[in-house]
Amino acid sequence: MKLILICDKEKIYEGDVSQIDVETENGSVSILPNHQPYMTKISGKISYMPVGANMKLVDISVGFIYTDGIVCFAVVDK
């Protein structure tokens, strides 16, 4: 699955990931490849695992995430 992570008009990360974890107002959510279409507000943290690398963590104040299972877009504010 491809992740595009944007903060303040700047791409923080764009690449293939095997997992994305987000904190939402309703709890934690893990997004894996081929996830059903999903959109939610992020509040707190987003972490992602680039293919072949270790988990990366980004602390944020607020944001939104959308996936169709193939591409995941996250727009955040630190």
Stockholm file with secondary structure:
# STOCKHOLM 1.0

chainA/1-78         MKLILICDKEKIYEGDVSQIDVETENGSVSILPNHQPYMTKISGKISYMPVGANMKLVDISVGFIYTDGIVCFAVVDK
#=GR chainA/1-78 SS CEEEEEETTEEEEEEEEEEEEEEETTEEEEECTTCCCEEEEEEEEEEEEETTSCCEEEECSEEEEEECSSEEEEEEEC
#=GC SS_cons        CEEEEEETTEEEEEEEEEEEEEEETTEEEEECTTCCCEEEEEEEEEEEEETTSCCEEEECSEEEEEECSSEEEEEEEC
//
